Amino acid sequence: MANGNEKLETFDENGNKVVFEVLDIISVDDVEYAVLLPENSDEETELLVMRLKQDGDEYELEEIEDDDEFNKVAAYIEELEDEIDE
C-alpha cells in the first residue's frame, strides 16, 4: 500500500507534465487501482482512480472506461471511507 508520500509523474493528452500524490493502492476483484490526488489541488479537487497495469517491473496507469467497473471501485472506496469514519 502507498504511504501517502509517494509522487507519480505522468503526462496528460496534451503532453503537459502532471504530478499526483499516490494516496493508496487498492485491489478490487484481483485488479489493482491507484487512488491519486493531483498535486497543488484545492479542497474541491476530486480524487482520481486509475487501473494499474504491470508491464514487467514497470506499472502503467489506465483510465477506467467501463461504468460498471468504475462504480464497483467507487463503492469499495466509499466502504473504506465509512470504516475509517467509524
C-alpha positions as CSV (number, residue, x, y, z in Angstrom):
1,M,0.0,0.0,0.0
2,A,1.1,3.5,-0.6
3,N,2.0,5.7,2.3
4,G,0.6,8.9,1.0
5,N,4.0,10.5,0.4
6,E,4.7,8.9,-3.0
7,K,4.6,11.1,-6.1
8,L,3.8,10.0,-9.6
9,E,4.7,12.0,-12.7
10,T,2.9,11.4,-15.9
11,F,1.8,13.4,-19.0
12,D,-1.7,14.3,-20.0
13,E,-3.2,14.1,-23.5
14,N,-1.7,17.4,-24.4
15,G,1.9,16.4,-23.3
16,N,1.8,18.5,-20.1
17,K,3.5,17.0,-17.1
18,V,1.1,16.2,-14.3
19,V,2.2,15.2,-10.8
20,F,-0.1,13.2,-8.5
21,E,0.2,12.2,-4.8
22,V,-0.5,8.4,-4.5
23,L,-2.9,8.2,-1.6
24,D,-3.4,4.4,-1.8
25,I,-3.2,1.3,-3.9
26,I,-6.3,-0.9,-3.6
27,S,-7.3,-4.2,-5.0
28,V,-10.9,-5.0,-6.3
29,D,-11.6,-8.3,-7.9
30,D,-7.8,-9.0,-8.1
31,V,-7.2,-5.8,-10.1
32,E,-5.1,-3.0,-8.6
33,Y,-6.1,0.6,-8.7
34,A,-4.3,3.8,-7.7
35,V,-6.1,6.4,-5.8
36,L,-4.5,9.7,-6.8
37,L,-4.7,13.3,-5.8
38,P,-3.4,16.0,-8.2
39,E,-0.5,17.9,-6.7
40,N,-1.3,21.5,-5.9
41,S,-5.0,20.7,-5.7
42,D,-7.6,22.7,-3.8
43,E,-10.3,21.4,-1.5
44,E,-12.8,21.0,-4.4
45,T,-10.5,18.7,-6.4
46,E,-11.8,15.2,-6.8
47,L,-9.7,12.1,-6.4
48,L,-8.6,10.3,-9.5
49,V,-8.8,6.5,-9.6
50,M,-6.9,4.6,-12.3
51,R,-6.3,1.0,-13.1
52,L,-2.7,-0.2,-12.6
53,K,-1.3,-2.5,-15.3
54,Q,2.0,-4.2,-14.6
55,D,4.4,-4.3,-17.6
56,G,7.5,-6.2,-16.4
57,D,8.9,-4.2,-13.5
58,E,7.0,-1.0,-14.5
59,Y,3.4,0.0,-13.9
60,E,1.2,1.8,-16.3
61,L,-1.9,3.8,-15.4
62,E,-5.1,3.1,-17.4
63,E,-8.3,5.1,-17.4
64,I,-11.3,3.1,-16.2
65,E,-13.7,3.4,-19.2
66,D,-16.3,0.8,-18.1
67,D,-19.0,2.4,-15.9
68,D,-19.7,-0.9,-14.1
69,E,-16.1,-1.3,-13.2
70,F,-15.7,2.3,-12.1
71,N,-18.9,2.1,-10.0
72,K,-17.6,-1.1,-8.3
73,V,-14.3,0.6,-7.4
74,A,-16.0,3.8,-6.2
75,A,-18.3,1.7,-4.0
76,Y,-15.3,-0.1,-2.5
77,I,-13.6,3.3,-1.8
78,E,-16.7,4.6,-0.1
79,E,-16.8,1.5,2.1
80,L,-13.2,2.1,3.1
81,E,-14.0,5.7,3.9
82,D,-17.0,4.7,6.0
83,E,-14.9,2.2,8.0
84,I,-12.3,5.0,8.7
85,D,-15.1,7.4,9.8
86,E,-16.4,4.9,12.4
